Amino acid sequence: MPITRAATQAALRLGAVALAGSLLTACGSGSTGTASDKPGGKVTITVDLFGSFGYKEAGLYAEYEKLHPNVTIKQTDTEDEADYWKSLQTRLAGGGGLADVQGIEVGRIASVTQQQAERFEDLRAYGADGLKSQFADAKWAAATGKNGEVLGLGTDVGPEAMCYRTDLFKQAGLPTDRAELAKKWSTWDGYLELGKQYKAKAPAKSAWLDSVGSLFSIMIGQEKERYYDASGALIWETNPALKTAWETSVEATDADLSAKLDQWSPQWNQAFAAGSFATIPCPAWMLGYIKGQAGETGKGKWDIAALPGGAGNWGGSYLAVPRAAKNKKEAYELIKWLTAPEQQAKIFAKQGNFPSSTGAIAEVAGTTDPYFSGAPIGQIFGDAAKAAPVQVLGIHDQNINQQITNALSEVERKGLAPEKAWENAKKGVANTLG
């Protein structure tokens, strides 16, 4: 999330659709029934998001308003995606207080398609069928309902890499070349070993990584099956890949490699500029977030290298129109424009959110980012997107991820025994599932 993505968990924008080789390769009501449909009428389109989708920052709202002089766009946003989703569920249940456009994190999209389709517009009523060829197959399919409803248009995906501070690496005597680092941390064991070397000579008050929660989320994003299997059965408690991600996160805690910061907290936000950690696992949408938190003083101090352990995906989002929206037709026209290849390419160039549009993916292949030391972000994230598995999505992906990362936070911040924390995670998931 875009990002993101924001201090949201939007970032987390969390849980994820990943793209494989395909990257290169009864309708809802359509009535609008508002005065804004009248020719020449003024309309204010409200947009409610989490994290950092980057539309305002990239100037896209201003561009759209210039193209459509009768339209004004007003955005509200919430940093923490979990808070955003909870509020959205309350408003959906009550039918009031909803924006014309609502962001949906990919870890929630199965809940929308399988449980809440009747609360969102079927965008086929506005002609969305004709957009299918613009998107990667996996991205489009994830927002398709049981009866073929199109319940959202894809924004970004979250191919993963590793962001790092070259200035802090130099101070600790570590190499800074992205290709050399990719070789040294080709595995997660190699990443932890390099972290131990960093810790031995690290600048004061600087840890190897931000939190073990981010380590867990990035590792589980490398797996096709995480919390559910293809049949829809819950497998998280017995999934060996998830256990490996948990154990690696605990190992990082035991080695004291983490800054012990809860992601999306004010302290975590401040740490980007303070140099409190040297590396952070970063899906593409995290780039805009780093820029926003580290500011101009961080320009040229950051770089990006390939991720340990292979390609993965963390995050990505959709834009949807609630049934209770006041300006449905206008909202659809806006999200159609925002998710078009041209706009997705602009967002990636300016904010780092990697496109889900196949046309935009080809267009951004040669993109570099001066903020991140000229890193070839189009190539790095493009390669990751092509190689990442297409993940199985479940209704409670995001909630399960949140309970596990909460438990890991208890291990790293409170010293709770991993066995006890795991039991707490199980209880938390059971309560979440009801």
Sequence and secondary structure as in RCSB ss.txt:
>XXXX:A:sequence
MPITRAATQAALRLGAVALAGSLLTACGSGSTGTASDKPGGKVTITVDLFGSFGYKEAGLYAEYEKLHPNVTIKQ
TDTEDEADYWKSLQTRLAGGGGLADVQGIEVGRIASVTQQQAERFEDLRAYGADGLKSQFADAKWAAATGKNGEV
LGLGTDVGPEAMCYRTDLFKQAGLPTDRAELAKKWSTWDGYLELGKQYKAKAPAKSAWLDSVGSLFSIMIGQEKE
RYYDASGALIWETNPALKTAWETSVEATDADLSAKLDQWSPQWNQAFAAGSFATIPCPAWMLGYIKGQAGETGKG
KWDIAALPGGAGNWGGSYLAVPRAAKNKKEAYELIKWLTAPEQQAKIFAKQGNFPSSTGAIAEVAGTTDPYFSGA
PIGQIFGDAAKAAPVQVLGIHDQNINQQITNALSEVERKGLAPEKAWENAKKGVANTLG
>XXXX:A:secstr
      SSTTTT  SB    GGGT         SGGGSTT  EEEEEEEES   TTTTTHHHHHHHH TTEEEEE
EEES HHHHHHHHHHHHHHT S  SEEEEEGGGHHHHHHH GGGB  GGGGTGGGGGGGB HHHHHHTB TTS B
  EEEEEEEEEEEEEHHHHHHTT    HHHHHHHTSSHHHHHHHHHHHHHH  TT EEES HHHHHHHHHTT S 
SSB TTS B TTT HHHHHHHHHHHHHHHTT B    TTSHHHHHHHHHT EEEEEEETTHHHHHHHHH GGGTT
TEEEE  TTS  EEEEEEEE BTT S HHHHHHHHHHHTSHHHHHHHHHHH  EE BHHHHHHTTT  BGGGTTB
 HHHHHHHHHHHS      TTHHHHHHHHHHHHHHHHHH   HHHHHHHHHHHHHHHH 
